[in-house]
Amino acid sequence: KLCGYLNKLGIKGPIKTWKSRWFFYDENKCRLLYYRTAQDINPLGSIDLSSASFDCKMENGEGVFEIRTPSRAFTLKAISRQAMMYWLQQLQMRRWEFCNTQSRFPVGSSQLVNEPLAGRTSRCCKYVIDSEDFLPLVKTPTEAVGLKAASLPAPQTSTALQNISLKHPWTEIQNTVYNICGSKQLWGNNGNVFSFDEFQEHPENVVEEQEAEVEAGCAVKEGTLEDGRMGPRLNWIRKARWMNSGFPGSEEFSREKNSVEKVSVLQQQILTLTEEVKSQKELVKLLHKALEAAQQEKRVSSMYLTAAEDKDRLELVRHKVRQIADLTSRLEALEQEKKELEQILTLRDSHIQELKEHVQLLMEKNHAKQEVIMTLTEQMARELSDPLQEANTITVETLYKQQEEIEHLKDDIDAYKTQNQFLNSEIHQVTRLWTSVAENEKALLMKCACLQARNCQMESKYLTVLRKLQEAVPGLPNSHAELVKNLIQEALQWDVKEEAEEGFNLNPVSEYDEYGFMTVPDYEIEDWKLLAKIQALEIKSNKLRSQEIVEKPLRDRWNSIAELNPSGELKSLIRSGIPVEHRQRVWRWMVSRHCSPVPGHYQRLLEQSKSTEHPACRQIELDLPRTLTNNKHFSSPTSQLIPKLRRVLLAFSWHNPAIGYCQGLNRLAAVALLVLEDEESAFWCLVYIVENLMPADYYSDTLITSQVDQRVFKDFLSEKLPRLMAHFEQYRTDVSLITFNWFLVAFVDSLVSDILLRVWDAFLYEGTKVIFRYALAIFKYNEEEILRIHDSVEIYQYLRFFTRMITDGRKLMNIAFNDLNPFPMKLLRNRRSMHREELEAELCELEQIKAAYVKERAEQGP
């Protein structure tokens, strides 16, 4: 037990006085209780050590140290420097043991009760071994702390009233009356004073009670924390001990102590086993509950499958809603716990900062004193070098004073070394505690993310069920149809912002993402609005599941890249997706590698567009309001990016007169503006895409190369996905009606923003082969769904929006770059050359037919 007398600095207005107090450490609550004397039953106060820091300043005097809590600072004084260092080291060890236990096992966990004593001791020993690197283990000053110190008289003060606590008069009266009451009852007086209990029995065996007093002399303080007083029997023992004039002999005392220790160990084992049995019973109950829940889920699923009426199915849906509410409440509890951990972490950071500043100050003072010592040493050396001069100038008294000053300085150096060792130990332990709290917070964040992902999946399933019911509304009775309609309206009115304000959200689905794209598409068709809600929930679920497992390691790898150089590793990272904070820098680098910007060229093009109107100006103005309508930066005519987009397109029209402007360039330039932000950088990005990445004539008047790519894509679709291509041919479906726009604008307005930008990352680095890979991957992703449709009209309707339903970007990426291998660029070039020759021959034949027709009409006359 850690207990002993310390002087506590009491402050009452301008008056500061030292008061002797008996301090006792409560290991259950990590608090340091203090009493006026060791015999008092009620504490005057307590110090919470779980979030406290310790400091010792040699300027304050020998044995003085501070305990700083978030609410106040306590100044204490030990009888010697050794006693001070012992208290500080022991308090550090107890704080570490308590905080380490709390971080390993949350409050209320049965594992904390069942943890073996040896395990807790081993952790404490491990901390002691680690701490010896900074501060050697201090021996126990038995005359100042422990049980022997309790048997010594309390330190005397100059006046009798100086040691009385004026802040706690009622506690002082209770302790005094209790001591008097105890003395009277010791001699047979059964009187009762205030609210103290009467002693109903006297001890029969004084030896046993003395043994209990030796073991529980300090442990009795713990009992006061719960019921506010000691038991009558233990109080009588204490009074008897202090009334007696002597103690048992040393041999008898040691024998009694050994027997008491054995009894204590057995009692501890009994308590441990009892708590372990309780925890096992609780575990069995939890397992029974889990089994019952699983069986109930199985029965519910069976009932849903076998339910003959829609009413029963609706009841099962309501049951799912209640489960969602339960998961939401659990999530809120975890969010509250996380906020508390953040507050504790903030306090720890402030303590660490204060300690660092204090250490820096001490090092500066130590350096200044060392310089003084060196100056004095050099001065003495000069003076001792000339004995005659020393005899004439320095007296014996002066030399004695100098030597005395040097001795004091040496003592100060030793004291500061000890202080620095302790402060290093304190910084080391606080850092470890902060690391432990951070790891615990990370585990809670991951657990919270899993619960949120599971909650999103449940909501998505619920909305999917509502959508199935929506499709079956025409065949339902009027009452059921009205109920389904109300449920759908209620689901569509869920406000994501309100949910984010009500509780903590790791990755909230806001209305817009980082680049301004809408996260929930605003479909005009009423039946598709529920589909958009399902899509948003699935996106959120995928992000939460991949946040810690995939996104964080990927972001760490990007952070470690200082300079960008082409390599296989960089290619793999770009395919996985560039984080938002690095995307602008990487895009600028990719554009500058192949397209060197000409200084002043963009400004000259703008001046030319102002002085002369380009023929494509009217078409550009018509296309501006139709650009990225699902993005808040372009949805309004007054948006800030609209004028920038106009200038970029006009500049490109003058830069490349052969193309001028082609519908689709507005979307390419808009995406470049969103990421690069600077309009000149967006202009050169557009130049890089049109003139370097895309083949020639891709955006010409005839779009001949775009048509060639559609034929090449059909060849690849037949080779990679033969079943799907046969299905399209069976129902006479021309996929180029859908895919032509994919290739022309690189999937803009076809994929959700997160997946779109990942496609663009790889597209800007590798070229048009990426578009072929992702186009095939999209069909592979939805192959089974398409094969289940057996009507050409329904196939076209599905192909119009099915790309917006792809929410798992990681899965799509794996299909594009793994499942579709090999995909050699040489094969792509050969196919393009072959189909271009065929297409040019067909166009030439058409021109001949057209010329012959015109000639024939001309010969026939009007």
VODRENGU-378042 format. One line per 4 residues: their letters; for each residue x, y, z of C-alpha. Coordinates in steps of 0.1 Angstrom, whole numbers, plus 5000, padded with zeros to 4 digits. Layout:
a = X/Y/Z  ...
//
This chain:
klcg = 5000/5000/5000  5012/5035/4991  5006/5058/5021  5024/5082/5042
ylnk = 5027/5118/5056  5033/5147/5033  5030/5185/5037  5003/5201/5015
lgik = 5004/5237/5006  4972/5253/5017  4961/5286/5001  4935/5308/5019
gpik = 4935/5341/5002  4969/5357/5004  4980/5333/5032  5000/5302/5022
twks = 5008/5276/5048  5021/5240/5049  4998/5215/5065  5007/5180/5074
rwff = 4984/5154/5058  4982/5116/5057  4980/5105/5020  4967/5072/5009
yden = 4964/5058/4973  4931/5041/4963  4941/5017/4935  4904/5010/4925
kcrl = 4898/5046/4914  4933/5059/4909  4928/5086/4935  4952/5100/4962
lyyr = 4931/5106/4993  4944/5128/5021  4934/5130/5058  4946/5151/5087
taqd = 4960/5121/5106  4963/5084/5099  4935/5076/5124  4909/5098/5106
inpl = 4880/5079/5090  4867/5106/5065  4891/5121/5039  4895/5158/5035
gsid = 4897/5155/4998  4912/5135/4969  4934/5140/4938  4925/5122/4906
lssa = 4957/5108/4892  4942/5091/4860  4946/5124/4840  4972/5141/4862
sfdc = 5009/5150/4854  5037/5153/4879  5065/5178/4881  5093/5188/4905
kmen = 5111/5221/4905  5143/5224/4924  5138/5262/4928  5108/5255/4951
gegv = 5129/5238/4977  5140/5203/4986  5113/5177/4985  5087/5199/4969
feir = 5067/5185/4939  5035/5192/4921  5005/5171/4909  4986/5189/4881
tpsr = 4951/5178/4873  4928/5193/4847  4910/5213/4874  4938/5224/4897
aftl = 4974/5219/4908  4985/5205/4942  5018/5214/4958  5032/5188/4982
kais = 5064/5184/5002  5082/5153/5013  5106/5151/5042  5136/5144/5019
rqam = 5146/5143/4982  5146/5105/4983  5111/5104/4997  5100/5129/4970
mywl = 5115/5108/4942  5099/5076/4957  5064/5092/4958  5068/5105/4922
qqlq = 5080/5072/4909  5053/5052/4927  5026/5076/4915  5038/5072/4879
mrrw = 5037/5034/4882  5002/5034/4897  4989/5058/4871  5005/5037/4843
efcn = 4989/5005/4857  4955/5020/4860  4955/5037/4826  4969/5007/4809
tqsr = 4941/4985/4824  4915/5010/4814  4927/5012/4778  4929/4974/4775
fpvg = 4894/4968/4790  4865/4992/4787  4847/5003/4818  4822/4976/4829
ssql = 4841/4948/4812  4842/4915/4832  4877/4909/4819  4890/4936/4843
vnep = 4877/4917/4873  4889/4884/4861  4924/4895/4852  4949/4876/4873
lagr = 4969/4896/4898  5001/4882/4883  4992/4897/4850  4987/4931/4864
tsrc = 5020/4928/4884  5039/4917/4853  5027/4948/4834  5038/4970/4863
ckyv = 5072/4953/4864  5076/4958/4827  5069/4995/4831  5095/4996/4859
idse = 5121/4980/4836  5113/5005/4809  5115/5034/4833  5149/5025/4846
dflp = 5164/5038/4813  5154/5073/4825  5152/5071/4863  5166/5043/4884
lvkt = 5143/5026/4909  5142/5045/4942  5145/5025/4974  5115/5027/4998
ptea = 5121/5052/5026  5104/5031/5053  5106/5059/5078  5085/5082/5056
vglk = 5059/5059/5038  5041/5027/5044  5026/5010/5075  5055/5019/5098
aasl = 5049/5056/5091  5013/5051/5102  5025/5040/5137  5046/5071/5141
papq = 5032/5103/5155  5020/5129/5130  5045/5157/5122  5040/5186/5146
tsta = 5032/5222/5134  5040/5254/5151  5004/5259/5163  4977/5234/5171
lqni = 4952/5251/5148  4975/5254/5119  4970/5218/5108  4932/5219/5110
slkh = 4914/5222/5077  4891/5252/5078  4876/5242/5044  4862/5209/5058
pwte = 4849/5217/5093  4822/5190/5093  4847/5163/5083  4871/5175/5111
iqnt = 4843/5173/5136  4832/5138/5124  4868/5125/5126  4874/5140/5161
vyni = 4841/5127/5175  4846/5093/5159  4880/5090/5176  4865/5100/5210
cgsk = 4836/5076/5205  4860/5049/5196  4880/5054/5228  4849/5053/5250
qlwg = 4836/5021/5234  4870/5005/5239  4864/5008/5277  4828/4996/5275
nngn = 4809/5028/5269  4780/5020/5245  4771/5057/5239  4765/5069/5203
vfsf = 4776/5102/5190  4761/5118/5159  4755/5092/5132  4782/5067/5141
defq = 4772/5030/5146  4774/5014/5180  4799/4986/5187  4778/4955/5192
ehpe = 4806/4931/5200  4841/4932/5214  4870/4912/5199  4877/4879/5215
nvve = 4911/4873/5201  4934/4903/5203  4962/4886/5184  4939/4880/5154
eqea = 4927/4916/5154  4962/4929/5155  4970/4907/5125  4940/4921/5107
evea = 4951/4956/5116  4986/4951/5102  4972/4939/5069  4942/4963/5067
gcav = 4959/4993/5083  4958/5011/5050  4932/4990/5032  4906/5003/5056
kegt = 4909/5036/5037  4894/5019/5007  4863/5009/5027  4857/5045/5035
ledg = 4853/5053/4999  4821/5031/4997  4803/5035/5029  4819/5066/5044
rmgp = 4830/5049/5077  4849/5019/5090  4832/4988/5104  4828/4987/5142
rlnw = 4852/4958/5146  4880/4972/5126  4876/5006/5143  4879/4989/5177
irka = 4911/4973/5165  4926/5006/5154  4917/5023/5187  4931/4994/5207
rwmn = 4963/4996/5187  4968/5033/5193  4958/5029/5230  4984/5002/5236
sgfp = 5018/5014/5245  5038/4988/5227  5038/4963/5198  5044/4925/5196
gsee = 5079/4912/5193  5097/4911/5160  5095/4873/5156  5058/4871/5166
fsre = 5051/4900/5143  5067/4884/5113  5050/4851/5119  5016/4868/5122
knsv = 5023/4888/5091  5031/4857/5071  4999/4840/5082  4979/4871/5073
ekvs = 4995/4873/5039  4986/4837/5032  4950/4843/5043  4949/4874/5021
vlqq = 4962/4855/4991  4936/4828/4996  4909/4855/4999  4921/4871/4968
qilt = 4920/4839/4949  4885/4832/4961  4874/4866/4950  4891/4862/4916
ltee = 4875/4827/4910  4841/4840/4921  4843/4869/4897  4855/4846/4870
vksq = 4825/4823/4875  4802/4854/4873  4819/4865/4841  4816/4830/4826
kelv = 4779/4830/4835  4775/4864/4818  4793/4850/4787  4770/4820/4786
kllh = 4740/4843/4789  4753/4865/4760  4759/4834/4739  4723/4822/4746
kale = 4710/4856/4736  4731/4856/4704  4718/4821/4696  4682/4831/4702
aaqq = 4687/4862/4680  4702/4840/4652  4673/4815/4655  4648/4844/4655
ekrv = 4665/4859/4624  4663/4824/4607  4626/4821/4616  4619/4856/4604
ssmy = 4636/4848/4571  4617/4816/4567  4584/4833/4575  4592/4860/4549
ltaa = 4599/4833/4523  4569/4813/4532  4545/4842/4539  4514/4839/4517
edkd = 4501/4874/4523  4518/4908/4518  4506/4918/4553  4529/4893/4569
rlel = 4558/4906/4548  4551/4941/4557  4552/4931/4594  4586/4916/4588
vrhk = 4597/4948/4572  4586/4968/4603  4607/4943/4624  4637/4952/4603
vrqi = 4630/4989/4609  4631/4983/4647  4664/4965/4643  4678/4995/4625
adlt = 4667/5018/4653  4685/4995/4678  4717/4997/4658  4714/5035/4657
srle = 4712/5037/4695  4742/5015/4698  4760/5037/4674  4752/5069/4694
aleq = 4766/5053/4725  4799/5046/4707  4799/5081/4694  4796/5095/4730
ekke = 4825/5073/4741  4846/5086/4713  4840/5122/4722  4851/5115/4758
leqi = 4883/5099/4745  4889/5130/4724  4886/5152/4754  4910/5130/4774
ltlr = 4935/5131/4744  4933/5169/4743  4942/5171/4780  4971/5147/4776
dshi = 4984/5167/4747  4983/5199/4767  5002/5182/4796  5028/5169/4772
qelk = 5033/5204/4758  5037/5219/4793  5062/5193/4802  5082/5199/4770
ehvq = 5084/5236/4777  5094/5230/4813  5122/5206/4802  5134/5232/4777
llme = 5136/5258/4805  5154/5235/4828  5180/5226/4801  5186/5263/4795
knha = 5191/5269/4832  5214/5239/4835  5235/5252/4806  5238/5286/4822
kqev = 5249/5272/4854  5274/5250/4837  5289/5281/4820  5291/5297/4855
imtl = 5309/5267/4868  5334/5267/4839  5341/5304/4844  5347/5299/4881
teqm = 5369/5269/4874  5390/5288/4849  5393/5317/4873  5405/5294/4901
arel = 5430/5278/4877  5445/5312/4868  5446/5322/4904  5462/5290/4916
sdpl = 5489/5292/4889  5506/5320/4907  5510/5312/4944  5526/5346/4952
qean = 5497/5365/4936  5472/5342/4953  5488/5350/4987  5486/5387/4980
titv = 5451/5389/4965  5430/5361/4978  5424/5356/5015  5415/5323/5031
etly = 5380/5335/5037  5374/5343/5000  5387/5309/4989  5365/5292/5014
kqqe = 5334/5310/5001  5343/5301/4966  5347/5264/4975  5314/5265/4993
eieh = 5297/5281/4963  5312/5254/4941  5299/5227/4964  5264/5243/4963
lkdd = 5266/5244/4925  5276/5208/4924  5246/5200/4946  5224/5220/4922
iday = 5238/5201/4892  5230/5167/4909  5195/5180/4917  5189/5192/4882
ktqn = 5202/5159/4868  5177/5140/4890  5150/5164/4880  5158/5159/4843
qfln = 5157/5122/4847  5123/5123/4863  5109/5147/4837  5122/5124/4809
seih = 5105/5095/4827  5073/5116/4829  5074/5125/4793  5081/5089/4783
qvtr = 5051/5076/4803  5027/5104/4792  5037/5097/4755  5030/5060/4760
lwts = 4997/5067/4776  4988/5090/4747  4998/5063/4723  4976/5038/4741
vaen = 4946/5062/4740  4952/5068/4703  4952/5031/4696  4921/5026/4716
ekal = 4904/5055/4697  4915/5040/4664  4899/5007/4674  4867/5025/4684
lmkc = 4867/5043/4650  4871/5011/4631  4843/4995/4652  4821/5025/4646
aclq = 4828/5024/4608  4818/4987/4607  4786/4995/4625  4778/5024/4602
arnc = 4785/5002/4572  4763/4975/4585  4736/5001/4593  4739/5014/4557
qmes = 4735/4979/4544  4704/4973/4565  4689/5006/4552  4698/4997/4516
kylt = 4681/4963/4520  4651/4979/4535  4648/5003/4506  4653/4975/4481
vlrk = 4624/4957/4497  4603/4988/4493  4613/4991/4457  4602/4955/4451
lqea = 4569/4963/4467  4567/4995/4446  4569/4973/4415  4541/4951/4428
vpgl = 4518/4980/4438  4494/4975/4408  4485/4940/4421  4480/4950/4458
pnsh = 4448/4960/4475  4442/4998/4479  4451/4998/4516  4483/4980/4511
aelv = 4492/5001/4481  4486/5033/4501  4508/5019/4530  4537/5011/4506
knli = 4534/5046/4490  4536/5062/4525  4566/5041/4534  4584/5051/4502
qeal = 4576/5088/4507  4590/5086/4543  4622/5069/4531  4627/5095/4504
qwdv = 4624/5123/4530  4653/5111/4551  4676/5140/4554  4712/5131/4554
keea = 4722/5164/4570  4700/5159/4599  4714/5125/4605  4749/5139/4605
eegf = 4740/5165/4631  4723/5141/4654  4752/5117/4657  4788/5112/4648
nlnp = 4795/5101/4612  4828/5088/4601  4821/5094/4564  4788/5112/4561
vsey = 4771/5112/4527  4766/5149/4523  4746/5164/4494  4778/5171/4474
deyg = 4813/5155/4473  4847/5172/4474  4844/5183/4438  4808/5194/4439
fmtv = 4791/5164/4423  4757/5154/4438  4760/5122/4459  4723/5113/4455
pdye = 4713/5117/4418  4682/5139/4412  4663/5116/4389  4632/5132/4373
iedw = 4614/5099/4371  4596/5092/4404  4603/5055/4403  4641/5061/4401
klla = 4643/5083/4432  4642/5053/4455  4669/5038/4434  4691/5069/4439
kiqa = 4687/5066/4476  4698/5030/4475  4728/5040/4454  4739/5066/4479
leik = 4737/5042/4508  4757/5016/4490  4784/5042/4482  4786/5051/4518
snkl = 4788/5015/4529  4816/5008/4505  4836/5039/4516  4832/5029/4553
rsqe = 4844/4994/4547  4874/5004/4527  4884/5035/4547  4908/5018/4572
ivek = 4916/4986/4552  4924/5001/4518  4922/5039/4517  4944/5047/4547
plrd = 4974/5024/4536  4970/5038/4501  4971/5074/4514  5002/5066/4534
rwns = 5020/5053/4503  5011/5084/4484  5024/5106/4513  5057/5088/4512
iael = 5063/5098/4475  5082/5130/4474  5092/5132/4437  5071/5117/4409
npsg = 5090/5095/4384  5075/5070/4359  5077/5035/4374  5057/5003/4378
elks = 5049/5012/4414  5035/5046/4405  5014/5030/4377  4999/5006/4403
lirs = 4992/5035/4427  4975/5056/4400  4953/5027/4390  4942/5023/4426
gipv = 4931/5059/4426  4949/5092/4436  4938/5107/4469  4921/5141/4467
ehrq = 4950/5159/4484  4975/5146/4458  4953/5145/4426  4959/5181/4415
rvwr = 4997/5178/4418  4998/5144/4400  4976/5156/4372  4997/5187/4366
wmvs = 5028/5164/4364  5012/5140/4339  5001/5169/4317  5035/5186/4318
rhcs = 5053/5154/4308  5038/5152/4274  5025/5187/4268  5049/5216/4277
pvpg = 5029/5247/4283  5040/5277/4263  5043/5309/4285  5018/5336/4274
hyqr = 5002/5314/4248  4969/5311/4267  4966/5348/4273  4972/5356/4236
lleq = 4944/5332/4227  4921/5349/4251  4929/5383/4236  4922/5369/4201
skst = 4888/5355/4213  4879/5390/4226  4888/5408/4195  4874/5383/4170
ehpa = 4843/5361/4174  4849/5324/4166  4824/5305/4145  4819/5280/4173
crqi = 4811/5307/4199  4773/5302/4195  4775/5264/4199  4797/5268/4230
eldl = 4771/5292/4246  4744/5266/4239  4764/5238/4255  4775/5257/4287
prtl = 4742/5253/4305  4741/5216/4296  4776/5209/4311  4777/5187/4343
tnnk = 4742/5196/4355  4747/5173/4385  4776/5195/4398  4769/5226/4419
hfss = 4798/5245/4402  4781/5243/4368  4744/5238/4376  4736/5276/4376
ptsq = 4743/5302/4349  4758/5324/4376  4783/5298/4389  4819/5309/4391
lipk = 4833/5282/4368  4810/5289/4339  4830/5320/4327  4863/5300/4331
lrrv = 4849/5271/4311  4838/5296/4284  4873/5311/4281  4890/5276/4281
llaf = 4868/5264/4252  4872/5296/4232  4909/5295/4236  4911/5259/4225
swhn = 4889/5268/4194  4916/5293/4183  4944/5270/4194  4932/5241/4172
paig = 4913/5255/4142  4911/5220/4126  4888/5209/4153  4875/5242/4166
ycqg = 4848/5230/4190  4831/5196/4192  4803/5186/4215  4819/5167/4244
lnrl = 4849/5190/4248  4829/5210/4273  4827/5181/4297  4864/5172/4293
aava = 4873/5208/4301  4848/5210/4330  4864/5180/4348  4899/5194/4343
llvl = 4887/5227/4358  4872/5210/4389  4904/5192/4397  4931/5216/4385
edee = 4911/5248/4395  4934/5271/4374  4918/5277/4340  4952/5278/4321
safw = 4961/5244/4336  4927/5231/4325  4933/5245/4290  4966/5226/4287
clvy = 4950/5194/4301  4924/5196/4274  4951/5201/4248  4969/5171/4262
iven = 4938/5149/4260  4927/5159/4225  4962/5161/4208  4982/5135/4227
lmpa = 4960/5109/4243  4932/5105/4217  4940/5094/4182  4939/5119/4153
dyys = 4904/5128/4139  4887/5117/4172  4869/5151/4174  4868/5160/4137
dtli = 4837/5167/4118  4834/5131/4106  4844/5115/4140  4859/5088/4120
tsqv = 4883/5076/4147  4855/5075/4172  4836/5052/4149  4866/5030/4145
dqrv = 4870/5026/4182  4834/5014/4184  4841/4986/4160  4873/4977/4179
fkdf = 4853/4977/4211  4828/4953/4196  4856/4929/4187  4870/4930/4222
lsek = 4835/4925/4236  4830/4894/4215  4864/4880/4227  4862/4889/4264
lprl = 4824/4885/4269  4811/4861/4242  4779/4852/4261  4769/4889/4265
mahf = 4777/4897/4229  4757/4868/4216  4728/4880/4238  4730/4915/4222
eqyr = 4731/4900/4188  4701/4878/4196  4680/4908/4205  4696/4931/4178
tdvs = 4710/4955/4204  4737/4979/4191  4759/4988/4221  4776/5016/4202
litf = 4745/5037/4207  4754/5036/4244  4792/5033/4244  4799/5060/4218
nwfl = 4794/5087/4243  4816/5068/4269  4846/5070/4246  4840/5105/4234
vafv = 4839/5121/4268  4858/5095/4289  4828/5084/4309  4818/5119/4321
dslv = 4781/5119/4331  4781/5081/4330  4799/5070/4362  4795/5083/4397
sdil = 4821/5109/4405  4844/5088/4427  4848/5061/4401  4849/5086/4373
lrvw = 4880/5104/4387  4897/5071/4393  4892/5062/4356  4906/5096/4347
dafl = 4937/5091/4369  4946/5060/4349  4935/5075/4316  4958/5105/4319
yegt = 4987/5083/4327  4982/5053/4303  4960/5066/4275  4929/5054/4257
kvif = 4936/5017/4265  4921/5025/4299  4888/5035/4283  4886/5001/4266
ryal = 4894/4983/4298  4868/5001/4319  4841/4998/4292  4846/4961/4291
aifk = 4847/4960/4329  4814/4978/4332  4797/4952/4310  4814/4924/4330
ynee = 4802/4940/4362  4766/4939/4351  4767/4908/4328  4744/4886/4348
eilr = 4718/4913/4352  4718/4920/4314  4715/4883/4305  4683/4881/4326
ihds = 4666/4907/4304  4649/4892/4273  4634/4922/4256  4653/4946/4233
veiy = 4634/4977/4246  4641/4968/4282  4678/4961/4274  4681/4997/4260
qylr = 4663/5011/4290  4686/4993/4313  4718/5003/4294  4707/5040/4297
fftr = 4713/5041/4335  4731/5009/4346  4765/5026/4348  4751/5049/4376
mitd = 4743/5018/4397  4780/5008/4399  4791/5017/4434  4820/4994/4442
grkl = 4850/5011/4425  4875/4986/4438  4856/4957/4423  4854/4975/4389
mnia = 4891/4983/4390  4900/4947/4397  4879/4936/4367  4895/4962/4344
fndl = 4931/4956/4353  4931/4919/4364  4903/4899/4351  4906/4913/4315
npfp = 4943/4906/4311  4961/4903/4288  4953/4935/4269  4983/4945/4248
mkll = 4985/4979/4232  4999/4965/4200  4967/4945/4195  4947/4977/4199
rnrr = 4967/4996/4173  4964/4967/4148  4927/4965/4153  4923/5003/4148
smhr = 4944/5002/4116  4923/4973/4102  4889/4989/4110  4900/5023/4098
eele = 4908/5009/4064  4874/4991/4063  4856/5023/4074  4874/5045/4050
aelc = 4866/5020/4021  4829/5021/4032  4828/5059/4033  4845/5061/3999
eleq = 4819/5037/3985  4791/5057/4000  4806/5089/3985  4807/5072/3951
ikaa = 4770/5060/3955  4761/5096/3965  4780/5111/3936  4763/5086/3911
yvke = 4729/5094/3926  4735/5131/3923  4747/5127/3887  4717/5105/3878
raeq = 4693/5131/3892  4710/5158/3873  4707/5139/3840  4670/5133/3846
gp = 4665/5169/3849  4639/5187/3870
//
